[in-house]
């Protein structure tokens, strides 16, 4: 039976590609994805039909993947990180459901950007957290702004995806202006660029000192809550064990 695998390839290094993802890629005859992500896994794509496209062609990629499966081919549609977190899984399943297409579909989990960034920073998301994309391509700023405000007021650790792009330079600046209404300027901030890839950079700072020039489209930004602190090279958010146990 032809199948569609919606695969998260993780942060991009081969070491962080899951065994299940590798298995399903090997089972596929067609691999479809954004060309940058395809390049990250190209070493293991032997004897495959590869269909790659530009970053803004998500709908075309999803529709092509479905079409190839309908034509009897097993297809892997790849996303960075986890396919179900700002990835291609949602779009593909939307198209399949709206057109009532009957095909075999499996979502294959991957290590998300928030997991990768958190691991490199220490344990910043040990307590309640939320992720917010600052991209206005699909969500208008007034909705993003409201989400930031409510998350900051509720004292969530906040992970910002898509903090900056070539056309959208001020998203992270505007977001932090909202955060500053609710968080002390000494609140820890972690910035991770190119997690587990060439050019990896891990920055520990705080709201007052964070340098927006260090942030780009390949960055994940984690804002601590009122309990988060820095220790040596770690950003730590307590889970609350000290209130219940002695150690």
C-alpha positions in Angstrom: 0.0 0.0 0.0 1.3 3.5 -0.9 1.7 5.7 2.2 2.3 9.3 3.1 4.8 9.9 5.9 4.9 13.4 7.4 8.4 13.4 8.8 10.1 15.7 11.2 13.8 15.5 10.6 14.8 17.3 13.9 17.2 20.2 14.0 19.2 19.0 11.0 22.1 16.9 12.2 22.1 13.3 11.3 22.7 12.3 14.9 19.3 13.9 15.9 17.3 12.2 13.1 15.2 9.5 14.8 15.5 5.8 13.9 11.8 5.7 12.9 12.3 8.7 10.6 15.3 7.0 8.9 13.2 3.8 8.5 10.3 5.6 6.8 12.6 7.7 4.6 14.2 4.4 3.4 10.7 2.9 2.7 9.8 5.9 0.6 10.4 6.2 -3.1 9.7 9.9 -3.2 11.0 12.6 -0.9 9.5 16.0 -0.9 10.6 19.1 1.0 12.0 22.6 1.2 15.4 22.4 -0.5 17.3 23.6 2.6 15.9 20.7 4.7 16.4 18.2 1.9 20.1 19.2 1.8 20.4 18.4 5.5 19.4 14.8 5.0 20.6 14.3 1.4 23.5 11.9 2.5 20.9 9.2 3.3 18.6 9.8 0.3 20.1 7.3 -2.1 18.1 6.2 -5.2 15.2 8.4 -4.3 13.1 10.7 -6.4 13.6 14.1 -4.8 11.2 16.9 -5.2 12.5 20.1 -3.6 11.1 23.7 -3.7 11.5 27.1 -2.2 10.5 28.0 1.3 7.1 29.6 0.4 5.7 26.7 -1.6 4.2 24.7 1.3 0.8 24.2 -0.3 2.4 23.0 -3.6 4.6 20.5 -1.7 1.7 19.1 0.3 -0.6 18.8 -2.7 2.2 17.1 -4.7 2.8 14.7 -1.9 -0.8 13.6 -1.8 -0.9 13.3 -5.6 2.2 11.1 -5.7 0.6 8.8 -3.1 -2.7 8.6 -5.1 -0.5 7.6 -8.0 0.7 4.6 -6.0 4.0 5.9 -4.6 5.1 6.0 -1.0 6.1 9.5 -0.1 8.0 11.3 2.7 7.1 14.9 3.1 9.7 16.4 5.4 9.8 19.3 7.8 12.5 20.5 10.1 12.0 19.9 13.8 8.7 18.1 14.4 6.3 17.9 11.5 3.4 18.7 13.8 4.8 21.9 15.3 4.6 24.6 12.7 5.5 21.9 10.1 3.9 20.3 7.2 1.7 17.7 9.0 -1.1 20.2 9.7 -1.2 21.5 6.1 -1.2 18.0 4.6 -3.9 16.8 6.9 -6.0 19.9 6.2 -5.8 19.3 2.5 -6.6 15.6 2.9 -9.6 16.3 5.2 -11.1 19.1 3.1 -10.9 17.1 -0.1 -12.0 13.9 1.7 -9.0 11.9 0.3 -8.6 8.3 1.5 -4.9 7.5 1.7 -2.7 5.9 4.3 -1.0 8.7 6.4 1.4 8.6 9.3 2.9 11.5 11.2 6.5 10.7 12.2 7.7 12.8 15.2 11.0 14.6 15.3 13.0 16.6 17.8 11.5 20.1 17.7 13.3 23.4 17.8 12.1 24.0 21.3 13.5 20.7 22.5 16.8 21.3 20.8 17.1 24.8 22.1 16.1 23.8 25.6 18.6 21.0 25.7 21.4 23.3 24.8 20.4 25.9 27.4 19.9 23.4 30.2 16.3 23.1 31.6 14.5 26.3 30.8 11.1 24.6 30.1 10.8 22.4 33.2 7.6 24.1 34.2 4.6 25.3 32.2 5.6 27.0 28.9 4.1 28.0 25.5 5.5 28.5 22.0 4.5 31.5 19.9 5.5 32.0 16.3 6.2 35.7 15.5 5.7 35.1 11.8 2.8 37.2 10.4 2.6 35.2 7.2 -0.4 33.2 8.4 -1.3 34.8 11.7 -2.0 38.6 12.0 0.0 40.6 14.5 -3.0 41.6 16.6 -3.6 37.9 17.4 0.1 37.3 18.1 0.3 40.3 20.3 -2.7 39.1 22.4 -1.1 35.7 22.8 2.2 37.2 24.0 0.4 39.4 26.4 -1.7 36.6 28.0 1.3 34.2 28.1 3.5 36.9 29.8 0.8 37.8 32.3 0.3 34.1 33.2 4.0 33.7 33.8 4.6 31.1 31.2 8.1 30.4 30.0 7.8 31.6 26.4 9.5 30.1 23.3 9.5 32.4 20.3 9.7 30.7 16.9 10.4 32.7 13.7 11.7 35.7 15.7 13.1 37.5 12.6 13.3 37.2 8.9 14.7 39.2 6.0 11.3 41.1 5.6 10.3 41.1 9.2 13.0 42.6 11.4 11.0 44.1 14.3 8.9 41.2 15.4 11.1 40.2 18.3 11.6 43.8 19.3 7.9 44.4 19.4 7.3 41.1 21.3 9.9 42.0 23.9 8.3 45.4 24.5 5.1 43.5 25.5 7.1 41.1 27.7 8.8 44.0 29.5 5.4 45.0 30.9 5.2 41.8 32.8 8.8 40.6 33.4 11.6 41.9 35.4 14.5 43.1 33.2 16.8 40.6 34.9 14.6 37.7 33.6 16.9 35.2 31.8 16.8 34.8 28.1 18.2 32.0 26.0 19.0 32.5 22.3 20.0 29.4 20.2 21.0 29.7 16.6 21.5 26.7 14.3 20.9 24.1 17.0 23.0 21.0 16.3 24.1 22.3 12.9 27.1 24.1 11.6 27.2 27.6 13.0 25.6 26.7 16.3 25.6 29.5 18.8 24.1 29.5 22.3 23.6 32.8 24.1 22.6 33.3 27.8 21.5 36.8 28.6 18.6 38.7 30.2 15.8 40.9 29.0 17.8 44.1 29.8 21.0 43.0 28.0 19.7 40.9 25.0 21.1 41.9 21.7 18.5 41.7 18.9 21.3 41.7 16.3 22.3 38.2 17.4 18.9 36.9 16.4 18.0 35.7 12.9 15.5 33.4 11.2 17.4 30.3 12.4 17.1 31.3 16.0 14.9 30.1 18.8 14.4 32.5 21.7 13.3 31.3 25.2 12.1 33.9 27.8 12.2 32.6 31.3 9.4 33.0 33.9 9.6 34.7 37.3 11.4 31.7 38.8 13.9 31.1 36.0 17.6 31.7 36.8 21.1 31.2 35.4 23.7 29.0 36.9 27.1 28.7 35.1 26.2 27.8 31.5 22.6 26.7 32.3 19.2 28.3 32.2 17.1 26.7 34.8 13.4 26.9 35.5 12.4 25.1 38.7 9.7 22.5 38.6 8.8 23.1 42.2 10.4 20.2 43.9 12.0 22.4 46.6 8.6 23.3 47.9 7.8 19.6 48.6 11.1 17.9 49.1 14.3 18.6 51.0 17.5 18.3 48.9 
